[in-house]
């Protein structure tokens, strides 16, 4: 019944035709694609803390111990999340993915070409020498530090006010797309909200799917 409702609500056949004829589709994904995997969007609360209040430089720099306590809770819960059918559908066709997500689920699903605009929750980065470390370094001390330069380690995620990663490459990927899927995001924040305009200028069709991606994507992808 749920699948039938989803099919009735979306132009499935039109989207399927677009995907069947596409030679270079590109997907932009946001938090909505991972809701079916049990993960929240940034507007929600996790363990009593609003995620939008956690992902800030002010929280990291002024309340570092509290930041890391919450980070460890998120890490423990999110590391066990599994890709859902939306992630798997994109991975089966190896669609290049530009994601705002930090959950690593596209890689878990098997996607090989993933740009993580907001970084990855499961890495730590030294704010001094920029060396990357696995997330388990976050358990070595209350406030983990780089073993080389002793600067504080920070989760390798983009906090509010920081520049996104790989944006130039994202612009290049969208510029070469012949279909652009926008899945689980409204793309309201700069600079990512500019990406669809590149496709529009190139007269490339857009497929916008902000809900039920786990039901719809498997129906429209090439098999």
FIGUMAR-86131 format. One record per residue: residue number from 1; x, y, z of N, C-alpha, C, CB in turn. Coordinates in Angstrom, 3 decimals. Glycine has a CB too. Example, Ala and Ser with C-alpha at 12.3 -4.5 7.8 and 13.67 -1.06 7.14 Angstrom:
! residues 2
{rec 1,{13.190,-5.690,7.800},{12.300,-4.500,7.800},{13.200,-3.300,7.800},{11.308,-4.473,9.046}}
{rec 2,{12.850,-2.250,7.080},{13.670,-1.060,7.140},{12.900,0.030,7.870},{14.084,-0.598,5.725}}
***
This chain:
! residues 223
{rec 1,{0.829,-1.207,0.000},{0.000,0.000,0.000},{0.864,1.258,0.000},{-0.938,0.006,1.215}}
{rec 2,{1.904,1.272,0.872},{2.764,2.448,0.953},{3.462,2.697,-0.375},{3.799,2.282,2.071}}
{rec 3,{3.941,1.610,-1.024},{4.616,1.739,-2.305},{3.659,2.267,-3.363},{5.202,0.396,-2.740}}
{rec 4,{2.401,1.803,-3.345},{1.421,2.259,-4.320},{1.122,3.735,-4.131},{0.137,1.441,-4.213}}
{rec 5,{0.991,4.173,-2.872},{0.764,5.581,-2.592},{1.906,6.426,-3.120},{0.589,5.808,-1.099}}
{rec 6,{3.140,5.947,-2.921},{4.298,6.687,-3.408},{4.264,6.785,-4.924},{5.600,6.021,-2.945}}
{rec 7,{3.934,5.680,-5.583},{3.930,5.669,-7.040},{2.862,6.615,-7.576},{3.698,4.246,-7.569}}
{rec 8,{1.709,6.674,-6.932},{0.642,7.554,-7.377},{0.998,9.023,-7.198},{-0.630,7.242,-6.630}}
{rec 9,{1.883,9.341,-6.261},{2.178,10.732,-5.922},{3.300,11.333,-6.756},{2.534,10.831,-4.473}}
{rec 10,{4.036,10.529,-7.506},{5.198,11.005,-8.246},{5.117,10.573,-9.712},{6.496,10.482,-7.602}}
{rec 11,{5.722,11.355,-10.628},{5.729,10.983,-12.052},{6.758,9.890,-12.330},{6.024,12.216,-12.930}}
{rec 12,{6.482,8.699,-11.842},{7.453,7.607,-11.886},{7.918,7.312,-13.315},{6.853,6.350,-11.268}}
{rec 13,{6.957,7.177,-14.230},{7.329,6.796,-15.593},{8.165,7.876,-16.263},{6.082,6.514,-16.424}}
{rec 14,{7.812,9.125,-16.055},{8.602,10.228,-16.628},{10.030,10.204,-16.091},{7.940,11.591,-16.315}}
{rec 15,{10.167,10.026,-14.791},{11.508,9.985,-14.200},{12.271,8.748,-14.661},{11.421,10.008,-12.667}}
{rec 16,{11.561,7.625,-14.780},{12.225,6.407,-15.245},{12.763,6.605,-16.667},{11.249,5.204,-15.198}}
{rec 17,{11.988,7.254,-17.514},{12.440,7.515,-18.881},{13.675,8.406,-18.894},{11.321,8.162,-19.698}}
{rec 18,{13.674,9.431,-18.049},{14.844,10.309,-17.967},{16.084,9.523,-17.564},{14.595,11.449,-16.968}}
{rec 19,{15.927,8.663,-16.564},{17.080,7.906,-16.080},{17.516,6.844,-17.085},{16.756,7.251,-14.740}}
{rec 20,{16.569,6.249,-17.795},{16.921,5.237,-18.790},{17.747,5.842,-19.922},{15.655,4.581,-19.354}}
{rec 21,{17.459,7.101,-20.251},{18.135,7.755,-21.366},{19.374,8.539,-20.946},{17.181,8.673,-22.064}}
{rec 22,{19.627,8.630,-19.656},{20.765,9.423,-19.168},{22.063,8.638,-19.328},{20.561,9.821,-17.684}}
{rec 23,{23.092,9.326,-19.780},{24.416,8.701,-19.856},{25.322,9.179,-18.733},{25.066,8.994,-21.206}}
{rec 24,{24.979,10.333,-18.127},{25.820,10.847,-17.041},{24.948,11.541,-15.993},{26.895,11.830,-17.592}}
{rec 25,{24.107,10.774,-15.279},{23.334,11.379,-14.197},{24.231,11.701,-13.007},{22.193,10.446,-13.763}}
{rec 26,{23.853,12.724,-12.255},{24.541,13.100,-11.020},{23.472,13.322,-9.953},{25.435,14.390,-11.219}}
{rec 27,{23.749,12.907,-8.721},{22.805,13.084,-7.614},{23.387,14.021,-6.564},{22.450,11.726,-6.979}}
{rec 28,{22.550,14.934,-6.084},{22.863,15.744,-4.903},{21.960,15.241,-3.786},{22.655,17.301,-5.171}}
{rec 29,{22.538,14.843,-2.658},{21.727,14.273,-1.582},{21.896,15.053,-0.281},{22.097,12.806,-1.361}}
{rec 30,{20.824,15.012,0.526},{20.843,15.635,1.839},{20.287,14.695,2.890},{20.054,16.935,1.826}}
{rec 31,{20.053,15.238,4.071},{19.713,14.406,5.229},{18.456,13.574,5.027},{19.540,15.273,6.441}}
{rec 32,{17.538,14.047,4.182},{16.294,13.319,3.981},{16.476,11.919,3.441},{15.423,14.074,3.067}}
{rec 33,{17.558,11.682,2.703},{17.766,10.350,2.137},{18.109,9.329,3.221},{18.877,10.390,1.087}}
{rec 34,{18.602,9.805,4.362},{19.027,8.895,5.432},{18.000,8.737,6.545},{20.316,9.381,6.021}}
{rec 35,{16.860,9.415,6.430},{15.825,9.295,7.463},{15.340,7.852,7.573},{14.638,10.233,7.152}}
{rec 36,{15.209,7.172,6.433},{14.761,5.773,6.456},{15.805,4.840,7.059},{14.421,5.311,5.050}}
{rec 37,{17.019,5.342,7.255},{18.060,4.571,7.950},{18.090,4.880,9.441},{19.432,4.859,7.337}}
{rec 38,{17.131,5.685,9.897},{17.021,5.996,11.317},{17.804,7.206,11.766},{17.454,4.841,12.099}}
{rec 39,{18.317,8.003,10.821},{19.105,9.176,11.184},{18.259,10.437,11.070},{20.353,9.288,10.295}}
{rec 40,{18.543,11.438,11.909},{17.738,12.653,11.922},{18.215,13.663,10.889},{17.761,13.279,13.300}}
{rec 41,{17.373,14.662,10.617},{17.815,15.823,9.860},{18.398,16.839,10.835},{16.643,16.442,9.036}}
{rec 42,{19.081,17.847,10.298},{19.785,18.801,11.159},{18.816,19.637,11.991},{20.666,19.717,10.317}}
{rec 43,{17.550,19.690,11.597},{16.564,20.475,12.351},{16.012,19.711,13.553},{15.416,20.887,11.437}}
{rec 44,{16.375,18.457,13.677},{15.823,17.626,14.741},{16.725,17.617,15.975},{15.614,16.204,14.238}}
{rec 45,{16.234,16.935,17.020},{16.955,16.810,18.284},{17.481,15.388,18.415},{16.042,17.175,19.491}}
{rec 46,{18.700,15.259,18.945},{19.320,13.941,19.138},{19.872,13.898,20.556},{20.458,13.667,18.071}}
{rec 47,{19.404,12.947,21.348},{19.836,12.812,22.748},{19.622,14.115,23.522},{21.321,12.400,22.813}}
{rec 48,{18.512,14.808,23.217},{18.176,16.019,23.946},{18.876,17.275,23.477},{18.472,15.822,25.354}}
{rec 49,{19.702,17.184,22.447},{20.422,18.347,21.926},{19.973,18.629,20.502},{21.953,18.122,21.977}}
{rec 50,{19.698,19.891,20.204},{19.353,20.272,18.840},{20.604,20.178,17.975},{18.747,21.707,18.791}}
{rec 51,{20.513,19.429,16.894},{21.692,19.224,16.050},{22.205,20.532,15.473},{21.371,18.257,14.923}}
{rec 52,{21.310,21.457,15.177},{21.765,22.731,14.618},{22.576,23.530,15.637},{20.568,23.558,14.142}}
{rec 53,{22.383,23.270,16.922},{23.191,23.926,17.954},{24.526,23.222,18.151},{22.430,23.971,19.275}}
{rec 54,{24.577,21.929,17.838},{25.820,21.170,17.989},{26.809,21.487,16.882},{25.530,19.679,18.007}}
{rec 55,{26.335,21.602,15.649},{27.229,21.753,14.501},{27.660,23.207,14.315},{26.547,21.245,13.232}}
{rec 56,{28.223,23.812,15.356},{28.669,25.203,15.281},{30.100,25.322,15.783},{27.737,26.121,16.095}}
{rec 57,{30.822,26.283,15.232},{32.191,26.538,15.680},{32.194,27.037,17.117},{32.885,27.559,14.758}}
{rec 58,{31.181,27.805,17.482},{31.095,28.329,18.844},{31.017,27.187,19.848},{29.875,29.257,18.994}}
{rec 59,{30.210,26.185,19.562},{30.088,25.023,20.452},{31.422,24.293,20.552},{28.986,24.058,19.947}}
{rec 60,{32.081,24.089,19.421},{33.353,23.365,19.426},{34.438,24.141,20.160},{33.800,23.075,18.000}}
{rec 61,{34.534,25.440,19.943},{35.651,26.214,20.485},{35.444,26.628,21.938},{35.874,27.440,19.644}}
{rec 62,{34.204,26.854,22.352},{33.955,27.376,23.695},{33.512,26.294,24.683},{32.906,28.459,23.631}}
{rec 63,{32.935,25.213,24.176},{32.446,24.132,25.040},{32.978,22.805,24.517},{30.882,24.117,25.100}}
{rec 64,{34.306,22.724,24.410},{34.918,21.597,23.706},{34.637,20.265,24.396},{36.417,21.809,23.592}}
{rec 65,{34.703,20.227,25.726},{34.412,18.969,26.434},{32.979,18.520,26.180},{34.651,19.131,27.948}}
{rec 66,{32.048,19.458,26.295},{30.642,19.140,26.055},{30.435,18.716,24.596},{29.744,20.355,26.398}}
{rec 67,{31.116,19.393,23.693},{31.043,19.044,22.272},{31.461,17.595,22.062},{31.932,19.985,21.433}}
{rec 68,{32.590,17.208,22.666},{33.086,15.851,22.455},{32.233,14.800,23.159},{34.515,15.746,22.935}}
{rec 69,{31.629,15.143,24.280},{30.705,14.201,24.916},{29.548,13.878,23.971},{30.166,14.778,26.250}}
{rec 70,{29.018,14.918,23.355},{27.901,14.721,22.431},{28.361,14.022,21.153},{27.248,16.067,22.090}}
{rec 71,{29.541,14.392,20.682},{30.087,13.740,19.484},{30.195,12.232,19.683},{31.467,14.324,19.136}}
{rec 72,{30.651,11.807,20.856},{30.803,10.366,21.109},{29.453,9.651,21.087},{31.495,10.132,22.461}}
{rec 73,{28.410,10.321,21.606},{27.063,9.739,21.539},{26.635,9.566,20.081},{26.042,10.629,22.298}}
{rec 74,{26.828,10.616,19.289},{26.446,10.548,17.878},{27.231,9.453,17.175},{26.676,11.903,17.180}}
{rec 75,{28.525,9.421,17.410},{29.381,8.436,16.743},{28.915,7.012,17.042},{30.844,8.614,17.181}}
{rec 76,{28.642,6.731,18.319},{28.238,5.379,18.708},{26.923,4.976,18.048},{28.109,5.281,20.228}}
{rec 77,{25.999,5.928,17.949},{24.689,5.610,17.371},{24.741,5.545,15.845},{23.656,6.647,17.810}}
{rec 78,{25.434,6.489,15.234},{25.399,6.601,13.775},{26.286,5.571,13.086},{25.820,7.991,13.355}}
{rec 79,{27.311,5.064,13.770},{28.209,4.124,13.095},{27.503,2.819,12.750},{29.425,3.836,13.969}}
{rec 80,{26.410,2.514,13.447},{25.682,1.272,13.197},{24.559,1.435,12.176},{25.113,0.748,14.489}}
{rec 81,{24.356,2.656,11.672},{23.295,2.884,10.690},{23.600,2.128,9.396},{23.132,4.397,10.404}}
{rec 82,{22.552,1.652,8.758},{22.692,0.879,7.526},{22.111,1.670,6.346},{21.986,-0.500,7.660}}
{rec 83,{22.715,1.537,5.178},{22.134,2.179,3.988},{20.728,1.644,3.722},{23.035,1.947,2.748}}
{rec 84,{19.856,2.507,3.241},{18.523,2.053,2.858},{18.446,1.885,1.334},{17.443,3.053,3.355}}
{rec 85,{17.264,1.584,0.837},{17.121,1.258,-0.581},{17.457,2.432,-1.500},{15.712,0.792,-0.856}}
{rec 86,{17.346,3.650,-1.010},{17.728,4.810,-1.825},{19.239,4.847,-2.033},{17.251,6.121,-1.161}}
{rec 87,{20.003,4.677,-0.956},{21.462,4.618,-1.088},{21.866,3.478,-2.022},{22.129,4.437,0.297}}
{rec 88,{21.235,2.329,-1.843},{21.615,1.142,-2.616},{21.283,1.299,-4.097},{20.916,-0.094,-2.059}}
{rec 89,{20.165,1.955,-4.401},{19.790,2.168,-5.802},{20.820,3.035,-6.515},{18.401,2.817,-5.895}}
{rec 90,{21.280,4.089,-5.859},{22.317,4.943,-6.448},{23.629,4.185,-6.590},{22.529,6.203,-5.594}}
{rec 91,{23.942,3.363,-5.604},{25.207,2.616,-5.639},{25.214,1.567,-6.741},{25.463,1.947,-4.293}}
{rec 92,{24.086,0.919,-6.967},{24.037,-0.128,-8.004},{24.401,0.422,-9.375},{22.643,-0.761,-8.058}}
{rec 93,{24.014,1.663,-9.626},{24.309,2.276,-10.921},{25.554,3.162,-10.882},{23.121,3.090,-11.386}}
{rec 94,{26.203,3.217,-9.719},{27.403,4.043,-9.546},{27.179,5.473,-10.047},{28.592,3.412,-10.286}}
{rec 95,{26.034,6.036,-9.665},{25.750,7.438,-9.959},{26.692,8.308,-9.128},{24.252,7.787,-9.662}}
{rec 96,{27.413,9.253,-9.727},{28.238,10.168,-8.935},{27.355,10.956,-7.964},{29.029,11.137,-9.860}}
{rec 97,{27.810,11.080,-6.729},{26.994,11.671,-5.665},{27.714,12.849,-5.034},{26.656,10.624,-4.594}}
{rec 98,{26.999,13.963,-4.957},{27.436,15.135,-4.199},{26.545,15.171,-2.964},{27.339,16.490,-5.054}}
{rec 99,{27.100,14.917,-1.798},{26.244,14.809,-0.616},{26.571,15.864,0.432},{26.372,13.430,-0.005}}
{rec 100,{25.512,16.343,1.073},{25.660,17.222,2.233},{25.733,16.407,3.525},{24.493,18.225,2.300}}
{rec 101,{25.580,15.105,3.424},{25.530,14.248,4.606},{26.929,13.919,5.119},{24.776,12.960,4.292}}
{rec 102,{26.999,13.634,6.408},{28.271,13.293,7.054},{28.249,11.861,7.574},{28.572,14.267,8.205}}
{rec 103,{27.245,11.085,7.151},{27.021,9.764,7.759},{27.737,8.611,7.068},{25.565,9.473,7.776}}
{rec 104,{28.340,8.854,5.905},{29.094,7.807,5.217},{28.253,6.683,4.636},{30.073,7.227,6.148}}
{rec 105,{26.932,6.855,4.569},{26.077,5.753,4.124},{26.190,5.479,2.625},{24.638,6.052,4.473}}
{rec 106,{26.515,6.490,1.841},{26.709,6.226,0.412},{27.893,5.285,0.188},{26.927,7.545,-0.355}}
{rec 107,{28.969,5.509,0.935},{30.131,4.618,0.810},{29.800,3.223,1.327},{31.340,5.191,1.576}}
{rec 108,{29.053,3.146,2.434},{28.638,1.836,2.948},{27.806,1.077,1.918},{27.838,2.001,4.248}}
{rec 109,{27.015,1.818,1.152},{26.163,1.187,0.144},{26.961,0.689,-1.050},{25.102,2.161,-0.323}}
{rec 110,{28.184,1.215,-1.213},{29.027,0.777,-2.318},{29.292,1.816,-3.378},{28.422,-0.384,-2.950}}
{rec 111,{28.840,3.062,-3.173},{29.120,4.126,-4.140},{30.601,4.468,-4.124},{28.275,5.381,-3.835}}
{rec 112,{31.177,4.587,-5.316},{32.619,4.837,-5.440},{32.955,6.307,-5.646},{33.180,4.035,-6.586}}
{rec 113,{32.009,7.082,-6.181},{32.275,8.478,-6.524},{31.380,9.365,-5.663},{32.032,8.746,-8.051}}
{rec 114,{31.903,9.785,-4.511},{31.129,10.551,-3.538},{31.921,11.784,-3.117},{30.772,9.681,-2.304}}
{rec 115,{31.328,12.956,-3.305},{31.888,14.197,-2.767},{31.142,14.531,-1.482},{31.784,15.375,-3.805}}
{rec 116,{31.861,14.600,-0.369},{31.241,14.927,0.920},{31.457,16.414,1.195},{31.838,14.048,2.082}}
{rec 117,{30.463,17.221,0.837},{30.596,18.670,0.966},{30.763,19.105,2.413},{29.392,19.358,0.366}}
{rec 118,{30.169,18.368,3.331},{30.219,18.728,4.753},{31.125,17.807,5.560},{28.826,18.705,5.341}}
{rec 119,{31.945,17.019,4.877},{32.901,16.176,5.577},{32.325,14.840,6.005},{33.421,16.893,6.771}}
{rec 120,{33.023,14.206,6.948},{32.679,12.853,7.379},{32.794,12.759,8.891},{33.589,11.802,6.697}}
{rec 121,{31.720,12.327,9.533},{31.669,12.236,10.995},{32.699,11.272,11.550},{30.292,11.811,11.443}}
{rec 122,{33.151,10.334,10.739},{33.983,9.239,11.232},{35.472,9.480,11.021},{33.584,7.957,10.558}}
{rec 123,{35.837,10.742,10.860},{37.237,11.161,10.805},{37.442,12.337,11.741},{37.655,11.534,9.358}}
{rec 124,{38.643,12.451,12.287},{39.055,13.625,13.046},{40.196,14.296,12.297},{39.481,13.245,14.503}}
{rec 125,{40.253,15.622,12.409},{41.271,16.380,11.690},{41.961,17.339,12.646},{40.653,17.149,10.501}}
{rec 126,{43.282,17.343,12.631},{44.040,18.263,13.483},{43.842,19.689,12.982},{45.555,17.891,13.501}}
{rec 127,{43.482,20.604,13.885},{43.273,21.988,13.472},{44.595,22.704,13.237},{42.456,22.734,14.517}}
{rec 128,{45.710,22.038,13.594},{47.028,22.607,13.333},{47.635,22.094,12.049},{47.952,22.314,14.476}}
{rec 129,{48.068,20.850,12.047},{48.781,20.286,10.892},{47.861,19.653,9.860},{49.769,19.259,11.359}}
{rec 130,{46.553,19.597,10.132},{45.533,19.109,9.190},{45.581,17.594,8.955},{45.692,19.817,7.867}}
{rec 131,{46.344,16.866,9.764},{46.412,15.411,9.616},{45.067,14.779,9.981},{47.541,14.824,10.498}}
{rec 132,{44.665,13.756,9.225},{43.421,13.040,9.496},{43.672,11.816,10.369},{42.750,12.623,8.185}}
{rec 133,{42.730,11.548,11.267},{42.798,10.396,12.163},{41.440,9.702,12.189},{43.226,10.829,13.598}}
{rec 134,{41.406,8.393,12.471},{40.116,7.711,12.629},{39.390,8.217,13.871},{40.317,6.183,12.716}}
{rec 135,{38.079,8.046,13.869},{37.254,8.612,14.933},{37.573,8.048,16.304},{35.811,8.382,14.631}}
{rec 136,{38.169,6.848,16.382},{38.439,6.289,17.708},{39.489,7.088,18.478},{38.894,4.849,17.577}}
{rec 137,{40.211,7.977,17.802},{41.099,8.896,18.522},{40.302,9.813,19.447},{41.924,9.734,17.530}}
{rec 138,{39.026,9.994,19.163},{38.184,10.836,20.006},{37.908,10.256,21.369},{36.902,11.095,19.327}}
{rec 139,{38.315,9.003,21.592},{38.109,8.346,22.882},{39.378,8.315,23.726},{37.605,6.934,22.668}}
{rec 140,{40.475,8.829,23.197},{41.747,8.722,23.919},{41.840,9.701,25.085},{42.903,8.956,22.967}}
{rec 141,{41.211,10.845,24.947},{41.193,11.858,26.002},{39.855,12.578,25.946},{42.382,12.868,25.849}}
{rec 142,{39.545,13.293,27.036},{38.318,14.092,27.036},{38.306,15.040,25.850},{38.180,14.882,28.350}}
{rec 143,{39.449,15.701,25.637},{39.638,16.552,24.465},{40.830,15.983,23.706},{39.866,18.073,24.862}}
{rec 144,{40.614,15.258,22.633},{41.724,14.594,21.937},{42.644,15.596,21.247},{41.185,13.602,20.910}}
{rec 145,{43.933,15.254,21.245},{44.929,16.127,20.622},{45.770,15.344,19.631},{45.828,16.776,21.687}}
{rec 146,{46.336,16.064,18.700},{47.181,15.472,17.674},{48.457,14.925,18.303},{47.514,16.504,16.579}}
{rec 147,{48.821,13.679,18.040},{50.052,13.123,18.620},{51.318,13.773,18.073},{50.110,11.635,18.369}}
{rec 148,{51.213,14.470,16.963},{52.394,15.101,16.364},{52.603,16.528,16.846},{52.278,15.094,14.858}}
{rec 149,{51.550,17.360,16.775},{51.726,18.790,17.089},{50.972,19.235,18.336},{51.278,19.628,15.920}}
{rec 150,{50.189,18.337,18.930},{49.459,18.584,20.175},{48.305,19.578,20.041},{50.409,19.082,21.211}}
{rec 151,{47.966,19.949,18.823},{46.774,20.777,18.636},{45.521,19.908,18.810},{46.786,21.459,17.228}}
{rec 152,{44.387,20.561,19.038},{43.126,19.846,19.240},{42.681,19.190,17.934},{42.029,20.807,19.765}}
{rec 153,{42.140,17.991,18.060},{41.511,17.329,16.928},{40.042,17.747,16.849},{41.642,15.787,17.047}}
{rec 154,{39.576,17.927,15.645},{38.187,18.321,15.391},{37.561,17.300,14.449},{38.105,19.766,14.787}}
{rec 155,{36.324,16.890,14.707},{35.668,16.031,13.717},{35.756,16.661,12.333},{34.192,15.783,14.100}}
{rec 156,{36.028,15.851,11.340},{36.238,16.374,9.990},{34.905,16.677,9.315},{37.047,15.376,9.143}}
{rec 157,{34.158,17.577,9.952},{32.869,18.014,9.432},{32.868,19.530,9.340},{31.701,17.512,10.326}}
{rec 158,{32.056,20.042,8.435},{31.941,21.486,8.247},{30.951,22.025,9.269},{31.491,21.837,6.791}}
{rec 159,{31.422,22.895,10.138},{30.563,23.529,11.129},{29.959,24.797,10.536},{31.354,23.849,12.424}}
{rec 160,{28.888,25.275,11.155},{28.208,26.470,10.656},{29.210,27.618,10.543},{27.026,26.863,11.587}}
{rec 161,{29.251,28.242,9.383},{30.166,29.353,9.141},{31.437,28.962,8.415},{30.523,29.987,10.427}}
{rec 162,{31.748,27.653,8.369},{32.929,27.195,7.647},{32.584,26.949,6.179},{33.499,25.912,8.292}}
{rec 163,{33.607,27.001,5.327},{33.402,26.735,3.909},{33.197,25.242,3.673},{34.593,27.250,3.085}}
{rec 164,{32.312,24.932,2.725},{32.103,23.528,2.377},{33.324,23.001,1.636},{30.824,23.353,1.517}}
{rec 165,{33.477,21.690,1.638},{34.581,21.034,0.938},{34.197,20.776,-0.530},{34.961,19.700,1.647}}
{rec 166,{35.179,20.712,-1.391},{35.049,20.172,-2.760},{34.024,20.905,-3.621},{34.674,18.717,-2.695}}
{rec 167,{33.746,22.177,-3.319},{32.668,22.839,-4.057},{33.019,23.011,-5.534},{32.361,24.201,-3.434}}
{rec 168,{34.271,23.323,-5.828},{34.683,23.473,-7.222},{34.467,22.199,-8.020},{36.138,23.880,-7.295}}
{rec 169,{34.782,21.067,-7.408},{34.564,19.782,-8.072},{33.073,19.514,-8.252},{35.215,18.643,-7.270}}
{rec 170,{32.267,19.896,-7.250},{30.816,19.722,-7.360},{30.262,20.521,-8.538},{30.121,20.153,-6.053}}
{rec 171,{30.738,21.747,-8.702},{30.310,22.577,-9.835},{30.661,21.886,-11.150},{30.970,23.982,-9.770}}
{rec 172,{31.855,21.322,-11.220},{32.296,20.623,-12.429},{31.416,19.403,-12.714},{33.767,20.191,-12.290}}
{rec 173,{31.120,18.625,-11.684},{30.281,17.428,-11.868},{28.892,17.803,-12.373},{30.164,16.643,-10.548}}
{rec 174,{28.275,18.815,-11.751},{26.929,19.222,-12.169},{26.960,19.764,-13.595},{26.354,20.287,-11.202}}
{rec 175,{28.032,20.465,-13.933},{28.153,21.009,-15.281},{28.220,19.951,-16.359},{29.357,21.868,-15.369}}
{rec 176,{28.621,18.736,-16.004},{28.730,17.641,-16.973},{27.536,16.688,-16.936},{29.999,16.863,-16.721}}
{rec 177,{26.594,16.924,-16.033},{25.454,16.015,-15.873},{24.456,16.178,-17.015},{24.755,16.262,-14.528}}
{rec 178,{23.781,15.076,-17.376},{22.663,15.188,-18.318},{21.314,14.939,-17.643},{22.851,14.206,-19.467}}
{rec 179,{21.324,14.518,-16.391},{20.161,14.523,-15.502},{20.692,14.817,-14.106},{19.362,13.145,-15.551}}
{rec 180,{19.999,15.684,-13.368},{20.411,15.995,-11.997},{19.311,15.560,-11.039},{20.720,17.515,-11.831}}
{rec 181,{19.642,14.606,-10.158},{18.730,14.190,-9.098},{19.037,14.994,-7.845},{18.845,12.663,-8.822}}
{rec 182,{17.996,15.514,-7.211},{18.147,16.234,-5.944},{17.304,15.478,-4.928},{17.703,17.764,-6.061}}
{rec 183,{17.965,14.794,-4.005},{17.291,13.802,-3.164},{17.483,14.131,-1.687},{17.820,12.387,-3.467}}
{rec 184,{16.375,14.320,-0.976},{16.445,14.499,0.470},{16.957,15.847,0.917},{17.297,13.458,1.048}}
{rec 185,{16.854,16.857,0.059},{17.307,18.195,0.424},{16.570,19.229,-0.409},{18.832,18.333,0.235}}
{rec 186,{16.299,20.384,0.196},{15.709,21.505,-0.532},{16.781,22.471,-1.034},{14.712,22.248,0.358}}
{rec 187,{18.039,22.218,-0.657},{19.163,23.060,-1.087},{18.875,24.536,-0.824},{19.458,22.839,-2.582}}
{rec 188,{18.636,24.854,0.433},{18.291,26.224,0.811},{19.504,27.062,1.185},{17.324,26.207,1.959}}
{rec 189,{20.632,26.420,1.474},{21.794,27.139,1.982},{22.823,27.366,0.878},{22.428,26.372,3.146}}
{rec 190,{23.441,28.575,0.911},{24.554,28.860,0.005},{25.776,28.075,0.483},{24.860,30.401,-0.054}}
{rec 191,{26.680,27.698,-0.420},{26.610,27.880,-1.875},{25.886,26.743,-2.586},{28.000,28.013,-2.440}}
{rec 192,{25.467,25.712,-1.850},{24.918,24.514,-2.504},{23.641,24.820,-3.279},{24.639,23.430,-1.468}}
{rec 193,{22.895,25.838,-2.841},{21.643,26.146,-3.539},{21.877,26.624,-4.961},{20.865,27.194,-2.775}}
{rec 194,{23.128,27.001,-5.287},{23.435,27.454,-6.642},{23.618,26.289,-7.614},{24.688,28.310,-6.628}}
{rec 195,{23.857,25.096,-7.115},{24.180,23.975,-8.003},{23.072,23.652,-9.007},{24.474,22.752,-7.181}}
{rec 196,{21.790,23.601,-8.603},{20.759,23.301,-9.602},{20.690,24.326,-10.724},{19.417,23.211,-8.935}}
{rec 197,{21.067,25.576,-10.430},{21.004,26.609,-11.465},{21.969,26.318,-12.605},{21.308,27.976,-10.866}}
{rec 198,{23.059,25.634,-12.294},{24.000,25.240,-13.349},{23.301,24.291,-14.317},{25.273,24.569,-12.744}}
{rec 199,{22.584,23.323,-13.765},{21.847,22.376,-14.608},{20.751,23.080,-15.399},{21.238,21.261,-13.752}}
{rec 200,{20.052,24.004,-14.764},{18.985,24.743,-15.449},{19.553,25.521,-16.631},{18.269,25.704,-14.471}}
{rec 201,{20.689,26.182,-16.421},{21.310,26.938,-17.517},{21.727,26.019,-18.662},{22.529,27.715,-17.005}}
{rec 202,{22.088,24.795,-18.321},{22.473,23.821,-19.343},{21.276,23.067,-19.923},{23.460,22.831,-18.762}}
{rec 203,{20.073,23.464,-19.504},{18.827,22.821,-19.953},{18.812,21.320,-19.635},{18.640,23.032,-21.463}}
{rec 204,{19.336,21.006,-18.462},{19.379,19.626,-17.980},{18.160,19.380,-17.087},{20.713,19.340,-17.202}}
{rec 205,{17.429,18.297,-17.285},{16.255,18.026,-16.453},{16.632,17.733,-14.999},{15.471,16.853,-17.027}}
{rec 206,{15.768,18.190,-14.095},{15.948,17.964,-12.660},{14.897,16.970,-12.170},{15.851,19.303,-11.868}}
{rec 207,{15.322,16.074,-11.310},{14.408,15.187,-10.589},{14.540,15.534,-9.114},{14.725,13.654,-10.860}}
{rec 208,{13.495,16.123,-8.546},{13.516,16.531,-7.136},{12.691,15.541,-6.326},{12.967,17.985,-6.956}}
{rec 209,{13.332,14.957,-5.337},{12.684,13.914,-4.529},{13.058,14.151,-3.073},{13.111,12.469,-4.996}}
{rec 210,{12.173,14.834,-2.352},{12.518,15.225,-0.989},{11.964,14.272,0.064},{12.016,16.615,-0.719}}
{rec 211,{11.194,13.289,-0.344},{10.648,12.314,0.606},{10.434,10.988,-0.108},{9.313,12.822,1.231}}
{rec 212,{10.384,9.927,0.667},{10.121,8.573,0.165},{11.139,8.122,-0.881},{8.727,8.506,-0.427}}
{rec 213,{12.356,8.627,-0.770},{13.384,8.248,-1.751},{13.657,6.752,-1.727},{14.681,9.013,-1.486}}
{rec 214,{13.535,6.142,-0.555},{13.812,4.705,-0.444},{12.794,3.878,-1.234},{13.805,4.275,1.031}}
{rec 215,{11.626,4.454,-1.511},{10.610,3.777,-2.317},{10.719,4.129,-3.799},{9.224,4.131,-1.809}}
{rec 216,{11.046,5.379,-4.089},{10.978,5.872,-5.465},{12.243,5.582,-6.260},{10.716,7.354,-5.465}}
{rec 217,{13.410,5.807,-5.682},{14.644,5.639,-6.457},{14.788,4.239,-7.054},{15.841,5.937,-5.583}}
{rec 218,{14.512,3.169,-6.303},{14.639,1.843,-6.925},{13.720,1.655,-8.132},{14.344,0.771,-5.902}}
{rec 219,{12.618,2.409,-8.192},{11.671,2.265,-9.297},{12.113,3.004,-10.557},{10.313,2.763,-8.873}}
{rec 220,{12.938,4.031,-10.408},{13.265,4.854,-11.574},{14.676,4.617,-12.101},{13.102,6.308,-11.229}}
{rec 221,{15.506,3.896,-11.344},{16.886,3.690,-11.778},{16.965,2.605,-12.843},{17.772,3.322,-10.585}}
{rec 222,{17.988,2.689,-13.686},{18.254,1.636,-14.670},{18.517,0.317,-13.952},{19.459,2.013,-15.574}}
{rec 223,{18.126,-0.747,-14.577},{18.439,-2.084,-14.043},{19.192,-2.880,-15.094},{17.141,-2.840,-13.613}}
***
